[in-house]
């Protein structure tokens, strides 16, 4: 019989999220915005309270001309950080 996989620990999830964020940032720097967006979406599932991730995902959506998704992520970023120094720009 096949046993189900053990759930990931918080440390494993955080490590996976950080790797996905790094992968997304690398993809964005290379102009691979769809790949960046997909990595950020996966990372967001593991780290939903990461404000910088919300911002990066918004930028990826913006680069892909996906304005409604970009606005949603910018608003999420602002909700997570409260009064950010870059709030006016966002």
C-alpha positions, 0 to 999 in steps of 0.5 A, spaced: 500 500 500 502 507 498 502 511 504 500 519 503 506 524 503 507 527 510 504 534 510 510 539 509 512 543 515 512 550 516 520 550 515 519 546 509 513 551 506 517 557 507 524 554 504 519 552 498 516 559 498 523 562 498 525 558 492 519 559 488 520 567 489 527 567 487 525 563 481 520 568 479 525 574 480 530 570 476 524 569 470 522 576 471 529 579 470 530 575 464 523 578 461 519 571 462 513 574 466 509 568 465 514 564 468 515 569 474 507 570 475 506 562 475 512 561 480 509 567 484 502 564 484 505 558 487 509 561 492 503 565 494 500 559 496 505 557 501 506 564 504 500 568 503 502 573 508 508 575 504 507 583 502 513 583 497 510 577 494 504 580 493 507 586 490 512 582 485 506 578 483 502 585 481 508 587 477 508 580 473 501 581 472 502 588 470 508 586 465 503 581 462 497 586 461 493 583 466 490 589 469 485 587 474 489 581 477 495 586 477 490 591 481 488 585 486 495 584 488 497 591 489 491 592 493 493 585 497 500 588 498 497 595 501 492 591 505 498 587 508 503 592 509 498 598 512 502 604 511 508 603 506 512 608 504 511 606 497 503 606 498 502 613 494 506 610 488 502 603 488 
